[in-house]
Amino acid sequence: MATSPATSLLLSSGHRIPSVGLGVYKSPPGEETYGAVLSALRLGYRHVDTAQVYGNEADVGRAVRDSGLPRDQVYVTSKLWRDAYGYDKALAAVQESVRRSGLPYLDLVLLHCPSEPGPREGAWRALEEAVRQGLVRSIGVSNFSQAHLEKLSRTATIQPAVNQIEVHPFLQRRQLVSYCQAAGIVVEAYSPLSKGHRLSDPRVTGVAARLGVSPAQVMIRWGLQHGMVSLPKSVNPERQAANLDVFGFALDESAMAQLDGCEEGLVTGWDPVSQDPV
């Protein structure tokens, strides 16, 4: 499989999402996040992924505003934390995220995890209302299993445009990814570099050496060639630039097969996909 991924993907909502975005998980609120986002936007990123629980929505919004880029040229995602689930709390939380960002709307808002079924259903109805009110353009979920998605689909009037999950060559979640893609749900891969745990794996470094690129570029490109959006995190401008420079080369069938063979179920963070109740 040696394809040429698009630089953006079409969502079921009708909007396009850039295929590589900057994640700001664990970027401290304040100047570090602001500087990282501003640097990334100057380097050519047009997609930033934050969350309420990160505490840095305001810094992301300020960097977007200060970048001088038109609002419709930067894709901004946030996520509702589970303590804001339930219809009233969730709608208020979306309004607060928009206010904190200082932006007229957010491009995408996700439920951060499935959490409990009752509040989850109310939170989803609130996201649907946020779309109707123009606060949000697209809505989706994060850390949802196939069972969570199937249950949500039975009551949703707007189906999730995105499922953001941990995916990399060492945690491929093939069945879930296939289900999402067949259902028209774009998969966003967070921690696409395995939080650095497998960047020195000889199968990754071997492909990188053969192609003259970095191990990080190999892992990001692997996800793109599987049709996913990739969300690498870095506050270092040189690494930011390298992580975005993944459209000028391709992994051939041999490289893809080698990376596809790396599956080991390596979860580097939390795992609501398998742990949260359906």
N, C-alpha and C positions, 0 to 999 in steps of 0.2 A: 504494500500500500504506500505509494509515494504520490501524494496529492499536493496541490497548492492551495492552502487555506486562504479564505478571504480575510481581509483585515477587519471585517465586521460581519455579524450574522443577523438575519432577520428573525425577530421574535413574533410569536403568535399575536401580539398586540398591534403589530404593524410597524413598530419602531425597530431600528437597528441598534445593535450593541457592539462596540469595538471588541475585537477578539483578544486583545491583551489589555489588562487594566492594572493599575497600581493598588495593591492592598495596603491598608494602613493599620492592620491589627497590631496591637502592642506598640504602636508609635505614640510616644507620650504626647498628651495634649499640649498645645502651645507652639513654640517656635519650631520644634523638631518636625512635627507633622506639617505645619504650614510650609516650612522650607522644603521638605521632601516632595510635597504635592506641587509646589511652584516649580521646583527643579524638573519634576517629571513632565509637567505641562510644557515647559520650555523645550524639553527634549523631544516632544512629539506625542506623548501620551494624551489620549482623549477620553480616558475612562478611569474613575477613581472609586474604590469600594471601601465604605466605612460602615459603622453601625452605632446604634445608640450606646451600647455597652462599652464601646471603645473610648467614649468621652471626647472624641476629637472632630465631631461633625462641624462645629463652628470653624475650626482651623482649616478643614477641607473647603468649606464654603468661602472663607476669606481668600484662600489661595486661588480658587476658581475666579472669584471676582477681580482679584488683583492681577491675574494673568493677562487681562485685556482680551481674552478670547470671547467671542459671542457665546451667550449661554447655551444655544442649541448645538454648539460644537464640542461640549464637554459632557460626558455621560457620568452622572453621579448616582451611586447606589447607597442606600442605608438599610438597616435591618431593625425590626422591633424586637426588643428583648422580652422574654417570657413573662416578666412581671407586669408587662403592659398588655397582656392578652385579655380577651373579653371585648365586646363591641365598643363600649363607651371609652374604656381606657385606651384601646388601640387607636381609635380615631383621634383622640386627644394627643396621643403619642406621635402620630404622623404629623399632625399640625405643629407640634413642638419641634420635631426634627426639621421641618421646613423653616420654621422660625429661626432655629439655631443656625441653620446653614446660611441664612441671609439670601437664599435663592428663591426665585418665584415658584419653583416646583422641583421635585426630585424625579429623576428618570426612572428609577426602580426602587421599590421598597419590598423587602423580604420578611417573612416570619423567620426568625433566627434559628429556630428549632421546632420540632413538633410540640413538645411539652404535653400538657393534658388536653384530651379531646374536646371537652366542652368550651373552655376559654379559647382554644385554637379556632373552633368554628366561628365564634363571635369575632375574633381578631381578623379572620379572613373576610367576613362580611364588611368589617370596617375598612379593609384595604380596597374592597370593591367600591365602597362609598367614596373613598379618597380619590379613586380614579374618576368617578362621576363629578366630583367637586373640582377637578383639575389640579389637585395637590401633587398627584403622582401620575406618571404616564404608563408605567407597566408595573405589574406586581408578580411576586413569586415567593419561593420558599427556599430554605436552606436546611440541610441535614435531614431531609425527608426520605424515607424508604419508599419502595413501591407500594407497600400496604398503606402508608400514610397518604400517598398521592391518590391512590384509588378511593380511599375514604373521602378525601377532600373533594374529589371530582363529582361525587354523588350529590353534593349540596351547593357547589360553587356555581355562580352565574358567570364568572370570569375564571377561566382555567389558568393555573400558574404558567407564566412565560418562561420561568427559570427555576432550576433546582441547583443550588450552590452546595457542593459537597467536596470533601477532601478526595482528590484523585491525583495520582502520579504513577509512574511505571511500577512502583512497589505496592500500590493499593489501587487496583483498576476498577473495582465494582462493576464488572462487565454487564451483569444482568440488569442492574439498576440503570446504568448508562444507556443500554439498548432500549429498555422500557421507556425512558424519558425521551429519547430521540424518536422512537416510533410514535409517541404521543404528542410530538411537536413541542416538547419542553427542552429548552436549551440547557445543557449542563455547563455550569461554571466550576472550574477546578480551583479550589483554594489549596494552599500549601503545595503548589505544583512542583516545588523543589524538595519535597519531603522534609521541609525545615532544615535542609542541609544534611540530613542523616545518611543519604545515599549518593551524594554528589561525587564521592570518591570511589563508588562501586566500579570495578574494572570494566564491566559491560557498558557503563555510561561513558567513562573516560576513554575507552577504546573507540567508541563511535565518534566522540568529540575530537580525538586526535586524528582520526582518519579524515574527518570533514573540515578540520581546521577551525572549529568553533569551541565554545566553552561547554562544560558539562551542564551548566544551567540552561544554556540555549538548547541543548539536546532535549532536556526534559520538558521544557516549554513547548518546543516544536512537536514533540510526541503527542502532547495533548491537543494541539491545534490540528494535527493530521487525523486525529480521531474525532474531529468536529466539535471540540469543546472550546469555551472561553478560558483563558488562563489568567490567574491573578497573582503574579509574583510580588513579593514585598521586598523593598530595599530603600534605604534612605541615602545610599551612596550613589552619586550621579553617574559614575562610570558603570556601576552594575545596573542601574536603571536603564542606561542607554543600551547595554548589551542585552538585557532582558527583552527590550522592545525590538532589537535587531534580529528578528527570527523569520522574516519573510523573504530573505534573499538566498536561502538554501533549502534543501529538502532532505528528509531521511528516506533512503531507498528501502526497498522491500526487506533487504537483509538487516538493515539497522532497525526497522520497525519490528521485525520478528524477534530480534535480539532483545529489544526493550519490552516487547509483549511477554517475553519469557521471564521477566523480573518479578512477576506477581508473588507477593508473600504476605498479603494482608496487613501491611505495616500502617497502622493508624498512629499518627504522630501527635494528635490532639485528642479532643473529646469525640464521642461516637454516639450522638443522639439517633443516628440512622438506625442502629440496632438496639438502642437502650430505651428510647422514649416509647410510651404506650401508644398503641394504635387507637 
